[in-house]
């Protein structure tokens, strides 16, 4: 019974059709061999599959084509329907030509830079040029303008060929460094660290990747300042736990998704197979699901692809024929299998598999972008040839597991500055200083305050040529600090860097930390020559005229009051008790003399007798007191203060005159202002500046020196003018500002730090810190406040100052007249009581007498 069962089984086995496929692997590559075997096993486990797969494999020897041909020929004799491999790119062309002769479909799974698309090539490894394009897309997405490619061998250069083609030496610099052959790469990493480059692209085999990263960590470049982009598609199989908490950015790409259920299943089965075959278990079992390497996954996909194609073409084991290398026979179906595969699509472990019909290379693949975080490797986006990079940097916050709104915290930034007073200066100390300690200044303090607020670290570097940044219209490149920022060699630039629309198109600026405008720096005005009529200067012309008018009017008032006031008519002969006539001391001449006598503070023998005249005299004396005191005080000012004369008061007058030369800083925002502005006299100034290159200065300091020594006006930004006139006492600012602008901190376009820095600058402004720093660097440090304060300017007193005195005088004179009439009325009233005359009659008589100006004696009416 038992024997019968065995016979039936043997019969069935003999009848089942087997498809024989071959695999060529390197002797050391157990993973590839096992993956090949596993794929066949899993296909065979599925009872619904009509045919079983019989996998035959053979070892190839690197560089040994003879041994390889021997292996291949003996496999072909078994009657193969397809071959997968070899896993050595060196042997690929050789195996390929043999398979072509025998018309056996060959499916390659290796990155092969020499591969050229042709009719009968199938390679499951992603197309080299598309892969290279993905590197470019990612690096451009991260805005790496300057980086170093660390490569293992010359083949790597083919991988990065697009990177090398796209980047140029002016804007984007690439350094190429090869890993040391001996295995010690520390020296290389030390040199790279010193170079200041922060971004690295690493391309090396998996055998050495872990060692390379370890050595990078040993020299201290696996920290938060550095970024690594690892081109190997198997980066995720390396143990990166030693670096995941240090903050270093390690990014890579992968073709297989370790969370895919099929990938997990194959990984487990592969691990099992390894154990069954007595191979050592991987060190990190928990990463088993991640350990399926790209090559193994591609081999599995290749087996499936071949099997499904054969099924669809209804090719069975009977179709296969043994082929011998020493004969000319061939299979005859290989090309149709290849063509069928090219048109086929398959959802494999390595994603959707599609080929270019023409060339047979794998196209339209999707890569996962993965990044190392404290929680391990995480997918942060994808890349595919149609959509490019689909990754959001914002996601990083979520990736890191904490909502830190300050991406600047603890990071080290390179801050570029220039030696421009008082923004950035070298400290004047005898001790040898290093690092940031060497520098001081307003800009340095601002960065320091910002670093305290935003908790970042900074390293100051100098822009040696002192250039701020201008666009070369021909080459479309930026020089100076802006060029450095754009190239990624510095993170921020701070100095008296003006925010302009042109610069804003190349870099980003923070909110201005200082506001200013262009103005003119020129020598202080000269004292005017002394004048013969300085004595007249204390009062303005109108005050002098009003004084003269007051003198005449007050004299007339005294004359009027004297004639009308009865008390002013006195007995000329005191010894005659009852005089027949009376005399009056206030004749018109005497009135003029009385007023001028008191005005000159000399007095006369005339003494007012009536209340009204005395009242008027009092007010007049008061008026004189004030006027004389004011005159004396202001005359003293005019005699001590020299009158200053300015040859021009504003930009229009400067342009209109001929004797004074003028200029600006040759390369900078001020020069550009005149180039670009069409308003007012600015085009005339531009013409002058253009025609007088000898008046254009390399630095503001040169301009200040020239303005001090020559008859030269220098257009400069108002903040710098303020700084200069605090120290160069013979210089001053002439006229107001021609425009309004500000200084800002420059950084790369679309920088994530811009908003944070702007907010911090506003806070410094609101707290008064920036104003305090300005006072420190403008007025206190380095000779600030040396110049005496501006001399007070003496100005003539005018009606605004003295109007009140004239008013009091007017009111006094008016009251005097009113008093006169009261006195006259009272007197007349008394007299009419004693005589027969009526009050009205007596008043009319008095007024009639008043107008008889020639009569200076008055008959006595009453006894
Ligand atoms: N602040 C100017 C600039 O950013 C330099 C000085 C000037 O042009 O007056 O270019």
Boltz pocket constraint, residues with backbone or C-beta under 6 A from the ligand:
constraints:
  - pocket:
      binder: B
      contacts: [[A, 468], [A, 496], [A, 497], [A, 498], [A, 499], [A, 665], [A, 667], [A, 668], [A, 669], [A, 670], [A, 671], [A, 700], [A, 715], [A, 716], [A, 717]]
      max_distance: 6.0
